[in-house]
Amino acid sequence: MILAGGGHGHINILKKLIKSPMKDIDITLITDFGKQYYSGMLSGFIEGIYSEEEISFDVRELSKKANVNYVEEKIISIDKNKKIVTTDKNEYGYDFLSINLGSIANVNFHVDGSGVLNVKPISELVAAKENFIKQGFKDSRKRVYFIGGGASGVELAFSFKEAFKNFDITIITSGEILDNFNESSRKKVRKLLNKKNINLVEGSFVTEIKNHTIITENGNFDFDYVFLTSGFKGVDVKYIDFDVDKRNYVTVDERLMVDESTFSMGDSANIKRYPKLPKAGVFAIREAPILLENLMSALKNTGDKKAYAPQLKYLQILNCGGKKAIMNYGNLSYYGKLSWWLKDRIDRKYMKV
Ligand SMILES: Cc1cc2nc3c(=O)[nH]c(=O)nc-3n(C[C@H](O)[C@H](O)[C@H](O)COP(=O)(O)OP(=O)(O)OC[C@H]3O[C@@H](n4cnc5c(N)ncnc54)[C@H](O)[C@@H]3O)c2cc1C
């Protein structure tokens, strides 16, 4: 069996195999990066609260403990009918395959020039922070922009402001910020951004970035660095004989299955029944146990598969910096230290192997 990618679903499988090994099945995990960052703790890392070790799984080490072959190569294509995964170095045949490859930044405008940084893959964001420190930016006045007003853009703006107090930070978004939060949370966040001197430009569509200038329908902004948090698309893998949507997400049914021997979950999958499901870790984490159960059932050829049903209401906790956060659940909203405490507990628990 091949596990393509080291996302949430496959980390969960490794955790399970460490506790209950499967000796008679040959399992290989292929990933392009040896660490698996947990995005929920990323803003805390930027702020300096968590170390890199605390926010990441060592995929090689976990694979070793789980008796899984670890291959660090970039997957280029997957041929479903021939059952072959091709990487930049080799070809691998399989009987069963699970795809948990995540997503990459979806940039729907022209980008040219330096100073433009991606937040996906997350390793690029981690490298950007370290680079800022190395270059001695701690007390510098840099003009830093975040394009996109979703949870990741807003959290990162708060955390970079905590870590680099003199940065002149601006969020630019085409609509309004945090469109999947309630109005009360949105109001609190706008107030907090204002209090922390983070500029917010809503209703401004970016059309181009060139020569250190962001061009929008409503005006231009000169920058030193700009982070792109404007949405996601599927990874650059050629899926042969798969049903993929226009953003290169693999279509699966509610059982997270493409067919009887092929599975996919998390950001890389498009669940046919729930095409509007946001690409977020909160969903990937809930899909992971279903993937595990259904894969085991397929391997052992036993019983029915389980269907995944996304949670209608779900708790979101947005880190606002300084160990305070906003909790958003349905119409409820609460800002303060308690929200941060809860988030910290949930996140640390998730990272335990
Ligand atoms: C800055 C930021 C903050 C976020 N904060 C939150 C949050 O607070 N809450 C929330 O719910 N969601 C958050 N998200 C979204 C969340 O990160 C994703 O939805 C989640 O990580 C998806 O998990 P996954 O298991 O699908 O894949 P991922 O966790 O992205 O894992 C994909 C894996 O595939 C590997 N891979 C990718 N391409 C290849 C290839 N070609 N070959 C081999 N291996 C490959 C990668 O190295 C990685 O191991 C955030 C995202 C960002 C960018």
Ligand as a Chemical Component Dictionary entry (heavy atoms), coordinates in Angstrom:
data_LIG
# 
_chem_comp.id                   LIG 
_chem_comp.type                 NON-POLYMER 
_chem_comp.pdbx_formal_charge   0 
_chem_comp.three_letter_code    LIG 
# 
loop_
_chem_comp_atom.comp_id 
_chem_comp_atom.atom_id 
_chem_comp_atom.alt_atom_id 
_chem_comp_atom.type_symbol 
_chem_comp_atom.charge 
_chem_comp_atom.model_Cartn_x 
_chem_comp_atom.model_Cartn_y 
_chem_comp_atom.model_Cartn_z 
_chem_comp_atom.pdbx_ordinal 
LIG C1  C1  C 0 -1.072 29.793 7.236  1  
LIG C2  C2  C 0 -2.159 28.769 7.346  2  
LIG C3  C3  C 0 -2.885 28.665 8.528  3  
LIG C4  C4  C 0 -3.933 27.757 8.616  4  
LIG N1  N1  N 0 -4.615 27.679 9.807  5  
LIG C5  C5  C 0 -5.634 26.801 9.915  6  
LIG C6  C6  C 0 -6.370 26.697 11.144 7  
LIG O1  O1  O 0 -6.088 27.409 12.122 8  
LIG N2  N2  N 0 -7.406 25.816 11.190 9  
LIG C7  C7  C 0 -7.729 25.017 10.117 10 
LIG O2  O2  O 0 -8.673 24.230 10.226 11 
LIG N3  N3  N 0 -7.041 25.069 8.960  12 
LIG C8  C8  C 0 -6.010 25.935 8.828  13 
LIG N4  N4  N 0 -5.305 26.006 7.637  14 
LIG C9  C9  C 0 -5.621 25.053 6.555  15 
LIG C10 C10 C 0 -4.889 23.741 6.807  16 
LIG O3  O3  O 0 -3.500 23.960 6.819  17 
LIG C11 C11 C 0 -5.152 22.710 5.733  18 
LIG O4  O4  O 0 -6.533 22.627 5.464  19 
LIG C12 C12 C 0 -4.676 21.329 6.198  20 
LIG O5  O5  O 0 -3.292 21.358 6.483  21 
LIG C13 C13 C 0 -4.919 20.286 5.124  22 
LIG O6  O6  O 0 -4.462 19.059 5.595  23 
LIG P1  P1  P 0 -4.164 17.856 4.631  24 
LIG O7  O7  O 0 -4.074 16.664 5.501  25 
LIG O8  O8  O 0 -5.134 17.807 3.536  26 
LIG O9  O9  O 0 -2.762 18.160 3.922  27 
LIG P2  P2  P 0 -1.441 18.848 4.433  28 
LIG O10 O10 O 0 -1.433 18.957 5.910  29 
LIG O11 O11 O 0 -1.244 20.094 3.658  30 
LIG O12 O12 O 0 -0.324 17.777 4.001  31 
LIG C14 C14 C 0 0.018  17.533 2.650  32 
LIG C15 C15 C 0 1.215  16.608 2.599  33 
LIG O13 O13 O 0 1.510  16.228 1.271  34 
LIG C16 C16 C 0 2.906  16.440 0.964  35 
LIG N5  N5  N 0 3.005  16.739 -0.461 36 
LIG C17 C17 C 0 2.435  17.760 -1.136 37 
LIG N6  N6  N 0 2.744  17.700 -2.456 38 
LIG C18 C18 C 0 3.513  16.587 -2.612 39 
LIG C19 C19 C 0 4.115  15.933 -3.736 40 
LIG N7  N7  N 0 3.996  16.410 -4.965 41 
LIG N8  N8  N 0 4.829  14.803 -3.514 42 
LIG C20 C20 C 0 4.954  14.279 -2.278 43 
LIG N9  N9  N 0 4.390  14.839 -1.187 44 
LIG C21 C21 C 0 3.678  15.970 -1.346 45 
LIG C22 C22 C 0 3.289  17.584 1.880  46 
LIG O14 O14 O 0 4.677  17.649 2.141  47 
LIG C23 C23 C 0 2.500  17.210 3.137  48 
LIG O15 O15 O 0 3.182  16.205 3.850  49 
LIG C24 C24 C 0 -4.250 26.923 7.513  50 
LIG C25 C25 C 0 -3.510 27.019 6.339  51 
LIG C26 C26 C 0 -2.474 27.930 6.252  52 
LIG C27 C27 C 0 -1.696 28.043 4.964  53 
# 
loop_
_chem_comp_bond.comp_id 
_chem_comp_bond.atom_id_1 
_chem_comp_bond.atom_id_2 
_chem_comp_bond.value_order 
_chem_comp_bond.pdbx_ordinal 
LIG C1  C2  SING 1  
LIG C2  C3  SING 2  
LIG C2  C26 DOUB 3  
LIG C3  C4  DOUB 4  
LIG C4  N1  SING 5  
LIG C4  C24 SING 6  
LIG N1  C5  DOUB 7  
LIG C5  C6  SING 8  
LIG C5  C8  SING 9  
LIG C6  O1  DOUB 10 
LIG C6  N2  SING 11 
LIG N2  C7  SING 12 
LIG C7  O2  DOUB 13 
LIG C7  N3  SING 14 
LIG N3  C8  DOUB 15 
LIG C8  N4  SING 16 
LIG N4  C9  SING 17 
LIG N4  C24 SING 18 
LIG C9  C10 SING 19 
LIG C10 O3  SING 20 
LIG C10 C11 SING 21 
LIG C11 O4  SING 22 
LIG C11 C12 SING 23 
LIG C12 O5  SING 24 
LIG C12 C13 SING 25 
LIG C13 O6  SING 26 
LIG O6  P1  SING 27 
LIG P1  O7  DOUB 28 
LIG P1  O8  SING 29 
LIG P1  O9  SING 30 
LIG O9  P2  SING 31 
LIG P2  O10 DOUB 32 
LIG P2  O11 SING 33 
LIG P2  O12 SING 34 
LIG O12 C14 SING 35 
LIG C14 C15 SING 36 
LIG C15 O13 SING 37 
LIG C15 C23 SING 38 
LIG O13 C16 SING 39 
LIG C16 N5  SING 40 
LIG C16 C22 SING 41 
LIG N5  C17 SING 42 
LIG N5  C21 SING 43 
LIG C17 N6  DOUB 44 
LIG N6  C18 SING 45 
LIG C18 C19 SING 46 
LIG C18 C21 DOUB 47 
LIG C19 N7  SING 48 
LIG C19 N8  DOUB 49 
LIG N8  C20 SING 50 
LIG C20 N9  DOUB 51 
LIG N9  C21 SING 52 
LIG C22 O14 SING 53 
LIG C22 C23 SING 54 
LIG C23 O15 SING 55 
LIG C24 C25 DOUB 56 
LIG C25 C26 SING 57 
LIG C26 C27 SING 58 
# 
